[in-house]
Amino acid sequence: MMEYDYLIVGAGLFGAVFAERATAAGRRVLVIDKRSHIAGNVYTEPVEGINVHRYGPHIFHTHMDEVWEYVHRFATFNDFVYRPLANYRGEMYSLPFNMHTFRQMWGVTTAEEAAARIAQQRAAAPQEPQNLEEQAISLVGTEIYQKLIKGYTEKQWGRPCTELPPFIIKRLPVRLEYNDNYYNDPHQGIPMGGYTAMVQRMLQGIEVRLGQDYLADRAAWDALVPRVVYTGPIDAFFGYRLGTLEYRSLRFETEVLNQPDFQGRAAVNYTDRDTPWTRIIEHKHFEFGTQQKTVVTREFSKEWQRGDEPYYPVNDARNSALYAQYRELAQREPRHIFGGRLAEYRYYDMDDVIHLALQAAEREFK
């Protein structure tokens, strides 16, 4: 008789949702995580009464009613809307690109004027863009590209825009209206009290062991259960036998400031190449805080090496082909369910992760 029905490797969103659904279906579940905390990269912790997003800002948004209804079982969401600003050498611009941006950039006030200015500058791009620079210019013209895209993107990816594939920026939002809501999804907000509290409620009544490395003693862990849900890096699961998948990583510098406000906005992107950080996050604005102090985080992009936290998969031809080979290996593992951004080598929004976990649970417990 095995001790549990399911071992969930990873206490992030995919693991927590699957564990909650498995428990609701009457299964015995054990959740483990290498880290010293639950909630994965959506982990938040209180500092000076402010819920700090330790692994970068996470704004929940979704068009899926079922996902919105599901998360509301575990948290009350406020009506926060993501409206970041861009700082280019002290010049401030609205994001995403909308009529506020075009007015700030060119002094235009109508959609017709903005469209004409963009069309004039688009002429510099070839008909079939071959790299990110050409793709960006074909969408928004040369001036916006130079001021608001080029430097930020090169910092983010650590290589010139001319060496980056065009698909990275194909969905760049350009709005000929005064709408600075970053997302188009009808449901948006931040869980009051932080994401950690939300995930804690998902895992209520479920055994969780932290500081546990599944891959370091896989045979012992597998002996406890007939089924394993694995949410870690897929190449690590197979001992990197085919090669290592590449990521970009991040570094954070967080400080408490003895003042009630620093930048008046949750996020400001620094789009010139010379400023070393990509953005500054002021955490209190996610929950409309009125504390007398504030907490800010400077975010730096960096090359990933084994041992670093992987954030953004490098979905170029080489890495996509390598992942496809690992996926074939994973399909030959009948005891294991692979899910989440690391196991599937994809950059998922939070709602996508939750939706995929719900689908995986539905298939498992139907």
C-alpha positions in Angstrom: 0.0 0.0 0.0 1.5 3.3 -1.1 1.3 6.2 1.3 -0.1 8.8 -1.1 -1.9 8.8 -4.4 0.0 11.8 -5.9 3.3 13.4 -5.3 3.3 17.1 -6.5 6.8 18.4 -7.3 6.5 22.1 -6.9 4.2 24.3 -4.8 3.7 27.0 -7.5 0.4 27.7 -9.2 0.3 24.5 -11.3 1.2 22.2 -8.4 -1.1 24.0 -5.9 -4.1 23.9 -8.3 -3.6 20.3 -9.2 -3.2 19.4 -5.5 -6.4 21.2 -4.5 -8.4 19.5 -7.3 -6.9 16.0 -6.4 -7.7 16.5 -2.7 -11.3 17.6 -3.7 -11.5 14.4 -5.7 -10.6 12.4 -2.6 -7.0 11.6 -3.4 -4.2 11.6 -0.9 -1.6 14.2 -1.9 1.9 15.2 -0.9 3.4 18.4 -2.2 7.2 19.1 -2.1 9.2 22.1 -3.1 13.0 22.8 -3.2 12.4 26.3 -1.9 11.7 27.4 1.6 8.3 28.7 0.7 5.2 27.9 -1.3 3.7 29.9 -4.3 6.7 29.6 -6.6 7.4 32.8 -8.5 4.2 34.4 -7.4 5.4 34.4 -3.8 4.8 37.6 -1.9 5.9 38.5 1.6 5.1 41.4 3.9 7.7 44.1 4.4 6.6 47.2 6.3 3.0 46.1 5.9 3.5 45.9 2.1 3.1 42.7 0.1 6.4 42.5 -1.9 6.5 40.5 -5.1 9.8 38.7 -4.6 10.2 37.3 -8.1 9.0 40.3 -10.1 5.5 41.8 -10.4 2.5 39.6 -11.0 -0.7 41.1 -12.2 -3.5 38.7 -12.6 -5.6 39.1 -15.7 -7.7 36.6 -17.7 -10.5 36.4 -20.3 -11.5 32.9 -18.9 -14.5 33.2 -16.7 -13.9 29.7 -15.2 -10.4 30.7 -14.1 -11.6 34.0 -12.6 -14.3 32.1 -10.7 -11.8 29.5 -9.5 -9.3 32.0 -8.0 -12.1 33.8 -6.3 -12.6 30.7 -4.1 -9.2 31.5 -2.5 -8.8 35.3 -2.6 -10.6 38.6 -2.9 -9.2 40.6 -5.8 -9.0 44.3 -6.0 -9.5 46.3 -9.2 -5.9 47.1 -9.9 -5.2 47.9 -13.6 -1.6 47.7 -14.9 -0.6 51.1 -16.3 3.2 51.2 -16.5 5.2 54.2 -17.6 8.3 54.3 -19.7 11.2 56.5 -18.7 13.6 57.4 -21.6 16.4 59.6 -20.3 14.0 61.5 -18.1 11.2 61.7 -20.7 8.0 59.9 -19.5 5.7 58.0 -21.8 2.5 56.0 -21.4 2.5 52.3 -22.0 1.3 50.3 -23.9 1.6 52.5 -27.0 -1.6 54.5 -27.2 -2.8 58.0 -27.9 -1.3 59.3 -24.7 2.1 58.0 -25.9 1.7 59.5 -29.3 0.7 62.9 -27.8 3.7 62.8 -25.5 6.0 61.8 -28.4 4.8 64.0 -31.2 2.2 66.4 -29.8 -0.6 64.8 -31.9 -4.1 64.7 -30.5 -6.1 62.6 -33.0 -5.9 59.0 -34.2 -5.6 60.2 -37.8 -2.5 62.3 -37.0 -0.9 59.5 -35.0 -1.6 56.9 -37.7 -0.1 59.2 -40.4 3.1 59.7 -38.3 3.5 56.0 -37.7 2.9 55.2 -41.4 5.5 57.7 -42.5 8.1 56.0 -40.2 7.1 52.5 -41.1 8.5 53.0 -44.6 12.0 52.3 -43.2 11.0 48.7 -42.5 11.2 45.9 -45.2 8.0 44.1 -46.3 9.0 40.9 -44.6 10.9 41.6 -41.3 13.8 39.3 -40.6 14.5 40.4 -37.0 13.0 42.1 -34.1 14.3 45.6 -35.1 12.6 45.4 -38.5 9.4 43.9 -37.0 9.2 46.7 -34.4 9.7 49.5 -37.0 7.1 47.9 -39.2 4.6 48.2 -36.3 5.4 51.5 -34.7 8.0 53.3 -36.8 11.5 54.4 -36.1 11.2 56.9 -33.3 9.1 54.8 -30.9 11.4 51.9 -31.6 14.5 53.9 -30.8 13.2 55.4 -27.6 10.9 52.9 -26.1 11.8 49.4 -27.5 15.4 49.1 -28.6 17.3 49.7 -25.3 14.8 47.9 -23.1 14.6 44.9 -25.3 18.4 44.6 -25.7 18.8 44.8 -21.9 16.0 42.2 -21.5 17.5 39.6 -23.9 21.2 40.5 -23.7 21.7 40.8 -27.4 21.1 43.3 -30.2 17.6 43.6 -31.6 19.0 42.7 -35.0 19.9 39.3 -33.6 16.5 38.6 -32.1 13.7 36.8 -33.9 10.7 39.0 -35.1 8.1 36.8 -33.3 9.1 38.1 -29.9 7.3 41.4 -30.6 4.7 40.5 -33.1 1.8 41.0 -30.7 3.0 44.5 -29.6 -0.2 46.4 -28.7 -0.6 49.7 -30.6 -3.8 51.6 -29.8 -5.1 54.6 -31.6 -7.2 55.5 -28.6 -6.6 57.0 -25.2 -6.5 53.6 -23.4 -3.5 52.9 -21.3 -4.8 49.6 -19.7 -1.9 47.2 -20.5 -4.1 44.2 -20.8 -7.3 43.6 -22.9 -8.7 41.0 -20.5 -12.0 41.7 -18.8 -10.9 40.3 -15.5 -7.9 42.0 -13.8 -6.7 42.6 -10.3 -4.4 41.7 -7.4 -5.4 39.3 -4.6 -5.7 41.3 -1.4 -3.2 40.1 1.1 -0.9 38.7 -1.5 -0.5 35.6 -3.7 1.1 33.6 -0.9 -2.1 33.8 1.1 -4.1 32.7 -1.9 -1.9 29.6 -2.6 -1.9 28.8 1.1 -5.7 28.6 1.0 -5.4 26.3 -2.1 -3.1 24.0 -0.1 -5.2 24.1 3.1 -5.3 20.6 4.6 -2.7 19.2 2.2 0.7 18.0 3.5 3.5 20.2 2.2 7.2 19.6 2.7 9.6 22.5 1.8 13.3 22.4 1.2 13.0 19.0 -0.6 14.8 18.2 -3.8 12.9 15.6 -5.8 15.6 15.0 -8.4 18.3 14.4 -5.7 16.4 11.3 -4.5 13.9 10.5 -7.1 13.6 6.8 -6.4 12.7 7.3 -2.8 10.1 9.9 -3.6 8.6 7.8 -6.5 8.3 4.8 -4.1 5.7 6.8 -2.1 3.2 7.2 -4.9 1.8 5.7 -8.1 1.6 9.1 -9.8 3.9 12.1 -9.9 3.1 15.7 -11.1 6.4 17.3 -12.1 6.6 21.1 -12.5 10.3 21.5 -12.6 12.7 22.0 -15.6 12.1 19.2 -18.1 15.8 19.0 -19.1 16.8 18.6 -15.5 14.3 15.7 -15.1 16.2 13.9 -17.8 19.6 14.8 -16.4 20.3 17.2 -19.3 21.1 14.2 -21.4 20.2 15.9 -24.7 21.6 19.3 -23.7 20.5 22.3 -21.6 17.6 24.5 -22.5 18.4 28.2 -22.3 16.6 30.9 -20.3 17.0 34.5 -19.4 17.2 35.2 -15.7 16.6 38.2 -13.4 18.3 39.8 -10.5 16.5 42.0 -8.0 17.6 44.8 -5.7 15.0 45.7 -3.1 15.1 48.5 -0.6 12.8 50.1 2.0 12.5 53.9 1.7 11.5 56.1 4.5 9.0 58.1 2.4 5.4 57.4 1.5 5.9 57.3 -2.3 8.8 56.9 -4.7 7.4 57.0 -8.3 3.7 57.2 -8.0 3.1 54.1 -10.1 3.5 50.4 -9.7 6.0 50.0 -12.5 8.3 52.3 -14.5 10.3 50.8 -17.4 13.7 52.3 -18.2 14.0 52.1 -21.9 17.4 53.6 -22.6 20.3 51.2 -23.0 22.6 53.0 -20.4 20.4 52.6 -17.3 21.4 49.1 -16.0 18.0 48.1 -14.7 15.0 47.4 -16.9 12.3 48.6 -14.5 11.5 49.8 -11.0 8.6 48.3 -9.1 6.9 50.1 -6.2 5.0 47.3 -4.5 2.5 49.3 -2.4 0.7 50.5 -5.5 -0.5 47.0 -6.3 -2.9 47.1 -3.3 -3.3 50.9 -3.1 -1.2 51.1 0.1 -1.1 54.1 2.3 1.8 53.1 4.5 4.3 55.8 5.6 7.2 53.8 4.0 7.5 52.3 0.6 9.4 49.3 -0.9 11.0 49.5 -4.3 12.7 46.8 -6.4 15.1 47.4 -9.3 15.0 44.6 -11.8 18.0 43.6 -13.8 18.1 41.1 -16.7 21.0 38.6 -16.8 22.3 35.6 -18.6 21.1 32.3 -17.1 23.4 29.6 -15.8 22.5 26.4 -14.1 21.7 27.3 -10.5 20.1 30.6 -11.4 16.3 30.9 -11.4 15.0 30.4 -15.0 12.5 33.1 -16.0 12.1 33.5 -19.7 12.6 30.6 -22.1 14.7 31.4 -25.2 12.2 30.0 -27.8 14.6 30.2 -30.8 14.9 27.4 -33.3 17.6 25.5 -31.4 15.8 25.5 -28.0 12.4 24.7 -29.5 13.9 21.7 -31.3 15.6 20.6 -28.1 12.4 20.9 -26.1 10.5 18.8 -28.7 13.0 16.0 -28.1 12.6 16.3 -24.3 8.8 16.3 -24.7 9.0 13.0 -26.6 11.0 11.5 -23.7 8.3 12.9 -21.3 5.6 11.2 -23.2 7.3 7.8 -22.4 6.9 8.4 -18.7 3.5 6.9 -17.9 3.7 7.6 -14.2 4.5 11.3 -14.6 2.4 14.4 -15.5 4.5 17.3 -16.7 3.0 20.7 -16.3 3.8 24.4 -15.8 6.2 26.8 -17.4 9.4 24.9 -16.7 8.2 21.5 -17.5 6.6 22.7 -20.7 9.4 25.3 -21.5 6.9 28.1 -22.2 6.3 31.5 -20.8 2.8 31.3 -19.4 0.6 33.9 -17.8 -0.8 32.9 -14.5 -4.3 32.3 -15.8 -2.9 29.9 -18.5 -1.1 27.9 -15.8 -4.2 27.6 -13.7 -6.3 26.7 -16.7 -3.8 24.0 -17.8 -3.7 22.6 -14.2 -7.5 22.5 -14.1 -7.6 20.7 -17.4 -4.9 18.2 -16.3 -6.9 17.5 -13.1 -10.2 17.1 -15.1 -8.5 14.5 -17.4 -7.1 12.7 -14.4 -10.3 12.6 -12.3 -13.1 12.4 -14.8 
